[in-house]
Amino acid sequence: KAGVTQTPRYLIKTRGQQVTLSCSPISGHRSVSWYQQTPGQGLQFLFEYFSETQRNKGNFPGRFSGRQFSNSRSEMNVSTLELGDSALYLCASSSDRTVAKNIQYFGAGTRLSVL
Amino acid sequence: QKEVEQNSGPLSVPEGAIASLNCTYSDRGSQSFFWYRQYSGKSPELIMSIYSNGDKEDGRFTAQLNKASQYVSLLIRDSQPSDSATYLCAVNLKGVYNQGGKLIFGQGTELSVKP
């Protein structure tokens, strides 16, 4: 069974641009969560999608948005990039059976560098 | 007070010793607790989950949960150099609809196992 797939693996952007990251969950998983990891702040929760609806949200500005498609694939978008958005962005998925216990499996991440 | 706090590292132990990692959390309503291992440059990998008070053993790993003290720990017996990594404690906060939720991570404890 394939794991969580994130694309692209690396991205370099400049301030003011926008970026879209993609995540394909494990087959059969309908919950997708996004996290940002930086050396200073650690791993921080961005949002969670379940059946195409945003179910939970972290404390990030509105520049960070996401969506989920009917096949459970998810995208997150960051508009008007700032230098501080440079981070590893991680996607994690959960199955219907385990979502109540929130067992999440992580993808390899997308490393975003903002210049 | 941070929502999830881990004992500061780095923690260095000799090969074959027991490594003890600790974590405290602030939300008494938390129901699910996890330990992830993250090798440098890689994504987090789930190694233990625990939901009720007491101990849970899996191979060389033992997770301990004490909800009254809001404390979670991870013991690694017979530590190996391959266990050298950052260990992340994560706690599930229930979402708005009491489903799914979001994982709140500690800052992580870096473990180094010396041959």
Chai-1 contact restraints between the chains, C-beta under 6 A:
chainA,res_idxA,chainB,res_idxB,connection_type,confidence,min_distance_angstrom,max_distance_angstrom,comment,restraint_id
A,S31,B,G100,contact,1.0,0.0,6.0,A-B,restraint_1
A,G42,B,F105,contact,1.0,0.0,6.0,A-B,restraint_2
A,G42,B,Q107,contact,1.0,0.0,6.0,A-B,restraint_3
A,L43,B,F105,contact,1.0,0.0,6.0,A-B,restraint_4
A,F45,B,K102,contact,1.0,0.0,6.0,A-B,restraint_5
A,E48,B,G100,contact,1.0,0.0,6.0,A-B,restraint_6
A,F50,B,G100,contact,1.0,0.0,6.0,A-B,restraint_7
A,R55,B,G95,contact,1.0,0.0,6.0,A-B,restraint_8
A,R55,B,G100,contact,1.0,0.0,6.0,A-B,restraint_9
A,N56,B,G95,contact,1.0,0.0,6.0,A-B,restraint_10
A,N56,B,K102,contact,1.0,0.0,6.0,A-B,restraint_11
A,L90,B,S43,contact,1.0,0.0,6.0,A-B,restraint_12
A,V99,B,G100,contact,1.0,0.0,6.0,A-B,restraint_13
A,K101,B,S32,contact,1.0,0.0,6.0,A-B,restraint_14
A,N102,B,S32,contact,1.0,0.0,6.0,A-B,restraint_15
A,N102,B,N92,contact,1.0,0.0,6.0,A-B,restraint_16
A,N102,B,G101,contact,1.0,0.0,6.0,A-B,restraint_17
A,I103,B,S49,contact,1.0,0.0,6.0,A-B,restraint_18
A,F106,B,S43,contact,1.0,0.0,6.0,A-B,restraint_19
A,F106,B,P44,contact,1.0,0.0,6.0,A-B,restraint_20
A,A108,B,S43,contact,1.0,0.0,6.0,A-B,restraint_21
A,G109,B,S43,contact,1.0,0.0,6.0,A-B,restraint_22
